[in-house]
Amino acid sequence: MKNQINNSEIKELTRKDIKIAIIDSGIQDDHPALINYKINQYTITGEDGSYNIEMGAADLNGHGTAIGSLILNNLTNAQIYSFKIYQEQLICDPEKLIYALNYIYDNLDCHLIHLSLGTRIDYPDLFDICKKLHDKGATILAAFDNEGCVSFPAAYKFVIGVDGSRKLRRIDEFIYVRNSMVNVLAKLGNQRLAWKNSQYIINQGTSFILPYVTSLVGNLLCAGVAKDNLMNEIEKQATEIYHAPVYNEIYIPPPSFKVSEAYIFPYNKETHSLLNFMDLLTFTPLGFLDIKQSLNVGKKVESLDKKYTLKIDNIDIFSPSPGTSLIIGHVAQMEKSTGRAIKEELLNLCLENLVNVYMFDEYKYIEYYDKFLSKGLVLSCPARNPNYGLMDRFGMLYKHKTPILGVFGTTSKQGKFSLQLELRKRFISDGYKISQMGTEPQSILFGMDATYHYGYSGVVQIEGPQAVQYINQIMHELDEMESDIIIVGGQSGTVPQYTNNLGQIPLQTLDYILGSSPDAVILCVNSFDDIEYIKRTIRVIENLTGDIKVIALCLFPLDMQNGWQIMNQYKTSLKATTLTETKKVLEAHINLPVFVNGVMEEMTLLYEHCIDFFNESD
């Protein structure tokens, strides 16, 4: 391996000494625009991980010829080393790219590495070799994706990432960006470009603005600017400096609630899921607590599979032992009906008895967090963190490589969260590595990796583009866990049945689908749902991104009492014959398999259907 480039060597450079590696489609070196330049040409051959390097290259596309001519027109007599990884089509094979970069690392001491290309997936090997090249002394410049998503290696912190802007007027103008993965914005617009077969074409894209930044950096090196000072000098020469905003007051997942055992208060719909899926909990439940007005005190309740039984005790005689924990569910309605500040009473009790607390609702008295912390206790909830900063990415979104399974529905109260837990249990039982984001406040108690709590008593305070970007950021972090599958699920309905009031439009669920971008969706439906509404919901979900596929319907086995769909406080179980007939009708009209939620045999079939879908998609 050759010696690394050091700053003293760089200061003595002339333009003809600048060594630039271009990885692209090759360069037509006898093109009229390049006939006076000598270009060292290499081709990466082979496929499926078995690669070799050969001397010479023919540009069958034209892309590399355009790049090479733009650089040499602005950085005369630089030494160009062209590495061809494209053929006719500009499809970046990440393994070929990584191979070429490794070859450069082992055999060349390049000052600049120009990449008018990239991948939408962050490959660990790509990160590693780019970091090694950076540490060796090379400056890497890469263009962001033309279609506007996050791309690599442009997004790496040690790479100069370049995107386009139409607000600039001249090709030599550029905007320096602070606080973003985008470092430079250059003029985006039509250009006359050297192309294959000695031709010229008119084209535009980030690929063809990056060469101007590469030439700028090369000229700075020739002027004696040290590699470590390049960004400061680029900032000085910028036409404009843009301070990308950092969004505060962003909701983030809560810290892990790592306790060994806990009491649960009160006993209701949300906390009952803790009993039904005790095998998934990260702690041991000691029992339920409730107020005597609930008429639940003294009862014993069991899980749906009758595997677990817990007693409900009176919260007013609760005397916790130090070191135990208390989980507090939704209590707003209970406080209103009793006139008691129940949550505050319990927080004071837990402080006195040195008991940790996890709350479903965000707590308004911030001083309690400091009080618990001062005693070495945990007070946690799925709340916002005002110190969290979300980077402005100019709207760029990450793409995922891990399969994503989503659970959404036509209305609220369909057992969507229970279905997500049932799927989680089955995937884990079969040895799959699962990443999961829940939208219920109790998600973290089941070991899920993230919580985005919207819906009933939700604490999410963002919406629209900011929400989509933040959810997408969470999904990127889950994607990097290298799991076999990611599970997500939404709240309430998915598309509006009526548009008479903003409250009837499920904007947060649409944000959630766009941000999580599942590959496959299970749609939960009711027996009383209109067929056309179900079809419309499917069309909306599948057309939001064009890459989502609704693969099954999951029928909730309860119906509204007396058929009242709006005043839906009371539900009755559907008879077996009604379920069978409803399934037949849905399957005939929707042309999707239908499974009954909560029926174990049906859940097994649904789980196997999901496995089959993803196996066929590979």
Phi, psi and omega in degrees: 000140181283164179293152178289153175283130176247168187297327180295325177291320182298321183296340181261010184287149165244171184301323181286348178273343182294123179257122183236124174265126177246120176256117188195222183257015186089173182225131174282096188286349175260014174296143180308331180282349187231007190296338182267005184244146175262128182234130177275118188247136178224151177233131174271119181249167179101179180202168176055041175087352178253100188236155175222167177239134181236151176285146177087160180195147173239126181280105181271355183248315183109339183300310181295325178297318178298316181297310182300317182292322179295320179292312184289334176291340182244357179215075190303135173066019172295152177275114184258130174243108185262127179244115184271120173239346177266150168253231180292322183263142179272069177248114185280112173277110185301327180292321177294318178299314180296321178299314180299318180294321177295322178297317178299317180299319184280336192235345183229145170256079182276142174282319183231143173237117186257124183231090173276055185195181177167182178236157178271354179247138179274100180272129180306320180294328177292315177301314185298314183288325177295321179294320178296318179295319177299314181294331178287338177129355181280147172257121182260132176238134184219146179270145173280163184298137180295334182270005168092009178261167177296135179224160185234142015271006184304328185280349182293146183296331184264011176246140175279106182266129187240131176233175185256155176219137180266000179278347178277148185257329185244151184291338180265007176268152175203159180248129175270134186246130173256152174066034180211159173289339172278125182263324184222136170251125179243168187292123178258128180174175182295142176223154171271121189237139169296140185221186183291164178057035177060022181262173172233147176224167172256125182205172176209166179150166180296332178303324189263001171257337178300321180304329179293324178286321176301317179295320177301313181295319178299318178294326177294319177298318179294332179278001176098008179284128180290150181307317183290348182250007184299314184295323177297320182287323176299319179299319180296326184269001183291147174292327182209150174246124181251122177267098180295134182291150171250119185281124173259181182056039179263133175295136177226162179298147180286163174293158179300138178262086187265094176228161183270328181206153185202151169270157184234129180223137348270188174267110180207190184303315184290317183281341180295333178297334178293329177283319184290334182235048181298332181297337182267348185293151178269007181211171177259119177290133179268344180147168177265157174230149178203170176272155185294334180295341181287342184067017178263340186300133179095344181284159169247132182241147182234157179291163183300326179274005178062021182276330184232145177227134177228149179266148177256117180254166181282123180296333184286346175245019179292124180229084186288150176272145177304139179094346175278183182221158179231131175257122182251116179278199180290127183230006184301313180294323179295319178295322181292318183286330182264342183074017182252146173273071190297318183296317180294321177302315182291321178298318178294321178297317181291325175298316181294327185257010178057055182245133176286155183224136167238128183245139175290324182262149173293142181259134188280340182266095188297336183295340179293329178298317179292323179297316179294317180298321182295338179258011179073024182253163178255129168236112189227150174199163179283076189246171174286155173238109186294347181266000182279133180247130177254120185291138173287118182250020181056036177081358182292138178243148176282147168260154184247155175252340180277135177301140182237126178250126181248149175237116180227173186212176180267338179213183172276172174055058179238007182076027182295319181291320177299322177296319177298320179292321179297318178294318179303313182299318183288318178298314181296318180300327180271008173089010178280147173270122188246136164247146187206139173241126178253160177249003175263148182295338180274003183305317185296334182287342178264010178085012177294157189273341182205155178228130174236089193273095170239175184100214183299123181056027181294153182251000180293128183245014181240160181204172176065216184304322181294320178293315180300316181295320182291318177299318177299324177295317177299315181298323177297319179294322176293322179298324181286351178285354178057044177277171177279329181203150174246134178247133175226161178203149185253180181252155169051211180279175184249318177233153185290138170276329178225158178230040180273345185208145180301330179295345179270356183255113185282066184299322183294325178291321177296319174303317184294319178294316181296321181286323182274332174046063181293155175278322182227145181230135166262123182259118177278132183228166177249159179294335183266001179294138175292136183302317181295327177292320177299315179298318180295320178299316179298315181299318180296312181301313185288335182263356179300317179239341184086351182247001182265139179235120172283118189255346182194159171251143177240113187273124177281129191274024177240153179233159178289138177296130180063014178073015180279110186270336181273312178273075193260046179283332186238134181230152178236151181289141177280142176291155182303320180294322179293319177299315181298316181292321179295319177301314181298318181295314181296313181297326181289322185270329186263336181062041173224151176294144181239133180234147183269124182294134175089346177272116191301320179297322179290323179294326176296316179295321179295316178301314180296326178296320177296315179301315181298319181299312183288327176295321180288335182280342183295000000 
